[in-house]
């Protein structure tokens, strides 16, 4: 009983800390809206699992987990890995855009120097 209560309290605290931190970062315009939505939904999922532990028990039984907390851990790990994967894709795209823009700037500077020499 104590373990379940402790886990529920940790989930609730984690949910509120995550939501508070994200909302503070939004006020300072340091987080994009897509990331804000993900983290607020993540926080809400933690809160729902903490308030309604029957969901974790039901899902653990349905999926064959030995313990509901194992299901909670797997869900959290899966969500964070999925977020990391999509952030990696986004980072690769931004890196490619920076490389292309750098090449364009270099070409424009070279053209400007050539135009100066022709005058």
N, C-alpha and C positions, 0 to 999 in steps of 0.2 A: 504493500500500500504506500509506504513512504517513497519508494522508488518511482512509482507512477506519479505521485504528487510532485516530486522534485522535477521530473521530466516535464510535466505540464507547466510548472512555474518557469522552468528554463525556456520552454517554447514561447510562453506568453511574453516573458522579458525580452527574448530574442526578437520577437515580432515587433514589440513596441520600440525597442532600440533601433532596429533596422528602419522602421517607418519614420521615426523621429530624425534619424541621421539623413535619410534621403530627402525628407521635406525641408530640412535645414539647408541641404546642398541645392535644392531647387530654388529656394529663396535667394541664394547667392548666384544663381544662374550658372552652376557648375556641372549640371547633369542634363543630358538630353532627355526629351520626353519619352522616347522609347525605353531608355534605361529606367527612368522613373516608374513607368508602368510596370515593367518586369519586377522591380524590387518591391513595389507596393503590393503586387499580386503575390509575390513570394512571402511577404510579411503576412498578408491576409491568409494564405494557406497555412502558415505556421499557427496563426491564431485560431483558425477553424479546427485544426487537428488538436490543439490544446484544449479548446472549449468542448469539442465533441469527440472524445477519444473513441467512441463507438465506430466512427468512420475508419480509424486505423485498425481496429479489431476486425471489422467487416472485410476491409481490403486485404488484411494479412491472411485471414482465413480463405478468402477467395483466391488469392494468388499463391497460397501454400507456404507462407512465411511461418517460422516457428514462433516468432514474437512480434507483436505490433510495433515495438520500437525499432526492430530491424527494418520493417516496412517504411517507417518514418525516415530512418537514416538513408535507405536506398533512394527514396523519393527526393530527399534533399540533395544527396550526391548527384543523382541524375539531373536535377534541375540546374545545379551549379556547373556540371560538366557541359550541359547543353548551352548554357549562357557563355561559357568559356569558348566553346566551339564557334558560336556565332560571332563572338567578339574577335576571334582569330580571323575569321573570314572578312569581317569589317576592316580589321587592321591591315590585312593583305591588300584589300581594295584601296585603302587610303595610301598605303606605301606605293602602290603602282601609280596612283594619281600624282603623288609628290614627285616620283621619278619622271613622269611625263612632263609635268610643269617645269621641273628643273631643266630638262632638255629644251623645252620651248624658250625659257628665259635665256639659256646659253645661246641658242640660235638667234634670238632677237638681239642680244648684245653683240654678237659677231656681225650681224647684218648692219647694226647701227655703226659699228667701228668701220666696216667696209664703206658705208655711205659717207662717213666723215673723210676717209682717205681719198675718195673719188672727187670730192669737192675741191 
